[in-house]
Amino acid sequence: MEIEMGRPPVPTHLKRDKRLVVMLTDSENELLAKAAKDAGAASLSDWVRDLLLEAAAPSDKGK
């Protein structure tokens, strides 16, 4: 009997393998980390990703 270890693989359509590098000072990183924590985000990365995707989404303004 084979025992599987680790978590199951992420489905291909949900896999995140691209990186966006943003250079920050220590104080900027601390400020963003606190904001992410205060917002209840699971991580700074999740919080930043959500904000950027929201900002980049097409808006209904001007219709």
Secondary structure, 3 states (H helix, E strand, C coil): CCCCCCCCCCCHHHCCCCCCCCCCCHHHHHHHHHHHHHCCCCCHHHHHHHHHHHHHCCCCCCC
